[in-house]
Every structure is written in structure tokens, then in C-alpha cells.
Amino acid sequence: MALWKETAQNEQRAMPNEQKAMPNEQRAMPSEPSEKAEKAEPAPALVNPVAPRKESLPRDRHESVLGSGVSIEGKMEGNGDVRIAGKFKGDIHIKGNLNIQKGAHLTVKINAEAVTIEGEVEGTVVASGQVTLSESAQVVGDLKAKTLIVSAGSRMRGNVEFGWNDSEAAKFANGRDHETGKTVSAARDQAGVSREL
């Protein structure tokens, strides 16, 4: 029961009978607090509850979790979301969101709608939507996504492609600009852009 209601009930029990009969507006407040009020414990501080996870997914899609003590080698396919905190080696092809937790180690080829990386990934990451690299993320390999969010502190070594729509991406398929016939590296050299950082 709520703390405020218990306090109100205790005050009513402590009031003399003649004050109980009077309406609230006419009751006199005591000038000195009673001993019971002095001994009452202070009300606990309000704690903001954790915001519920935003679900923009169909209700029939569920999340599978591979815990930190789990090590799997193989192929994963499905329509749900996956959260990995352990070790995985193989292929992941899901029509859902993939969340790689801090401490997870993956040697993998990933294809998913959205990927959030907090752990270590070695391989290829392809997302039809967004890829998020958190501050603890470490990626060695290639990454391709519609949008990319990179937090300060994350690390990556490899090729990155993001922000291209399908028609623009097709224009540069196989490393060659189909309109000019030049390779992407030749066009980069001609423009004076260095690939090394």
C-alpha cells in the first residue's frame, strides 16, 4: 500500500474523537509535532523506473539470447531478433535485429536488418538498416549498412560502405564505376584521396 495512505490513516487514529467529527477545514493543526511524527521514518526517494524497450517489431517476432557462457559454431537463420553475449563462429542470416553484447566474440558473416555491436566481431557485417558501433565495439572486417552510428572509443579495421541507396550502390558494383569505366581506386587516386589513415 502507498506510504502516504498509511500516514494519513495513522494521523486519523491519533486524532481525538471530537476532531474526527469536524470537517477537514475546521480542524486545528497542532503547533508542535507529535512524538509519533518525529519518530516516523522519512519517505524513500523516488526512483525513476527503467524505460521499457521500444518495440517497433511485429508481435510474432521474438528475441533469442545466447548467454555469456555459451559457445556455438554453425549457421543461424530466422525471423526473430538475436542477442549474443558469448562466442559464435559461422553465419548469421536473420530478418531481425542482432545485438552483440560487450564481452562477446564472433568470427562470422552477418546479414540482418539492424546490428548493434558492443563486443568483438571478425568478419563481414551487412545490414539492410542501421549498424551501431558502441564505445566498446571492435570490428575487423567489412561493414555495409544503410546508416552507421559510431561511438567514440569504438575500433574498426576494414572497408566500410554506408549511405548508398540500391541504385547508387549498383553503380559501383565490383569496385568499378560503370558510367566512367574506371575502377574506384583509380578514381580515388585521380581525385587525390588517400585510402590509408
C-alpha positions in Angstrom: 0.0 0.0 0.0 1.2 3.5 -0.6 3.2 5.2 2.2 1.1 8.4 2.1 -2.1 6.5 2.7 -0.7 4.7 5.8 0.5 8.0 7.2 -3.0 9.5 6.7 -4.6 6.6 8.5 -2.2 6.8 11.4 -3.0 10.5 11.8 -6.7 9.8 11.9 -6.2 7.2 14.6 -4.1 9.6 16.7 -6.7 12.4 16.5 -9.1 13.0 19.4 -12.7 11.9 18.7 -14.1 15.5 18.6 -11.6 16.5 15.9 -12.6 13.5 13.8 -16.2 14.7 13.8 -15.2 18.2 12.4 -14.7 18.8 8.7 -11.1 19.0 7.5 -11.2 22.7 7.1 -12.1 23.3 10.7 -9.6 21.0 12.3 -6.8 22.8 14.1 -3.3 21.7 13.3 -1.2 21.1 16.4 1.6 23.7 16.9 4.1 21.1 17.9 4.6 17.8 16.1 3.7 14.7 18.0 6.3 12.2 19.1 5.0 9.8 16.6 5.6 12.2 13.7 9.1 12.8 15.0 9.9 9.1 15.0 8.4 8.5 11.6 10.9 7.4 9.0 11.4 9.7 6.1 9.7 8.8 2.8 12.0 6.9 0.4 13.4 8.9 -2.5 11.5 8.3 -5.8 13.5 6.1 -8.3 12.9 6.5 -12.0 12.0 3.2 -13.4 13.9 1.8 -16.4 12.2 2.9 -19.6 10.6 -0.1 -21.4 12.3 -1.2 -24.6 10.8 0.4 -27.6 9.1 -2.3 -29.7 8.6 -1.4 -33.3 8.6 -5.0 -34.3 5.7 -7.3 -35.2 4.3 -9.1 -32.2 5.1 -12.5 -33.6 8.9 -11.8 -33.6 10.8 -12.9 -30.5 14.3 -12.5 -29.3 16.7 -15.4 -28.8 19.6 -15.0 -26.3 22.9 -16.7 -26.3 24.4 -16.2 -22.8 28.0 -15.3 -22.0 28.9 -18.9 -21.1 27.7 -20.2 -24.5 30.0 -21.1 -27.4 28.4 -22.1 -30.8 29.8 -22.9 -34.2 27.4 -23.2 -37.2 24.7 -21.3 -39.0 21.9 -19.3 -37.6 18.8 -18.4 -39.6 15.4 -17.0 -38.7 12.9 -14.2 -38.4 13.4 -13.1 -34.8 15.9 -10.9 -33.0 19.1 -12.3 -31.6 21.2 -11.2 -28.6 24.7 -12.7 -28.3 26.8 -12.4 -25.2 29.0 -15.5 -25.7 31.1 -16.9 -28.6 29.8 -17.6 -32.1 31.6 -18.8 -35.2 29.8 -19.2 -38.5 27.0 -17.5 -40.5 24.1 -15.4 -39.1 21.3 -14.6 -41.5 18.2 -13.2 -39.7 15.3 -11.0 -40.6 15.5 -9.1 -37.4 17.9 -7.2 -35.2 21.2 -8.6 -33.9 22.7 -7.3 -30.7 26.3 -8.3 -29.9 26.9 -7.7 -26.2 30.1 -6.4 -24.6 32.4 -9.4 -24.0 31.0 -11.4 -27.0 33.5 -12.7 -29.5 32.2 -13.5 -33.1 34.0 -14.8 -36.1 31.1 -14.5 -38.5 29.4 -13.4 -41.7 26.3 -11.4 -40.6 23.3 -10.4 -42.6 20.5 -8.7 -40.6 18.1 -5.8 -40.5 19.9 -3.8 -37.8 23.1 -4.7 -35.9 24.4 -3.2 -32.6 27.9 -4.1 -31.8 29.3 -3.8 -28.3 31.7 -6.8 -28.4 34.3 -8.1 -30.8 33.4 -9.1 -34.4 35.8 -10.5 -37.0 34.2 -10.9 -40.5 31.6 -9.3 -42.7 28.6 -7.3 -41.4 25.8 -6.4 -43.8 22.7 -4.7 -42.5 19.6 -3.5 -44.5 19.1 -0.8 -41.9 21.4 0.6 -39.3 24.7 -0.6 -37.7 25.7 0.9 -34.4 29.2 0.6 -33.0 29.3 1.4 -29.3 32.3 2.6 -27.4 33.4 -1.0 -26.6 33.0 -2.3 -30.2 35.9 -3.8 -32.1 35.3 -4.9 -35.7 37.9 -6.4 -38.0 36.4 -6.9 -41.5 34.0 -5.3 -43.9 30.8 -3.4 -43.0 27.9 -2.4 -45.2 24.7 -0.6 -44.0 22.1 1.9 -44.9 23.2 4.1 -41.9 26.1 3.9 -39.5 26.5 5.2 -35.9 30.0 5.2 -34.5 30.6 6.0 -30.8 33.9 7.5 -29.6 36.2 4.7 -28.5 35.0 2.0 -30.9 37.6 0.5 -33.2 37.4 -0.9 -36.7 39.8 -2.1 -39.4 38.4 -2.9 -42.8 36.2 -1.5 -45.5 33.0 0.5 -44.8 30.1 1.3 -47.1 27.1 3.2 -45.9 24.6 5.8 -47.0 24.1 4.5 -50.6 20.7 3.6 -51.9 20.4 0.5 -54.1 20.8 2.3 -57.4 23.9 4.2 -56.3 25.4 1.0 -54.8 24.8 -0.8 -58.1 26.7 2.0 -59.9 29.9 1.0 -58.1 29.4 -2.8 -58.1 32.5 -4.9 -58.2 34.8 -1.8 -57.4 34.1 -0.2 -60.8 32.2 2.9 -61.7 30.0 1.6 -64.6 29.5 5.1 -66.0 33.1 6.0 -66.5 34.6 2.5 -66.6 37.3 3.5 -64.0 38.0 1.4 -61.0 37.1 3.0 -57.7 40.7 3.0 -56.6 41.7 4.8 -59.9 39.0 7.4 -59.4 40.2 7.8 -55.8 43.8 8.2 -57.0 42.8 10.7 -59.6 40.9 12.8 -57.0 43.9 12.7 -54.7 42.1 10.8 -51.9 44.3 8.5 -49.8 42.8 5.3 -48.6 45.2 4.9 -45.6 44.5 6.8 -42.4 
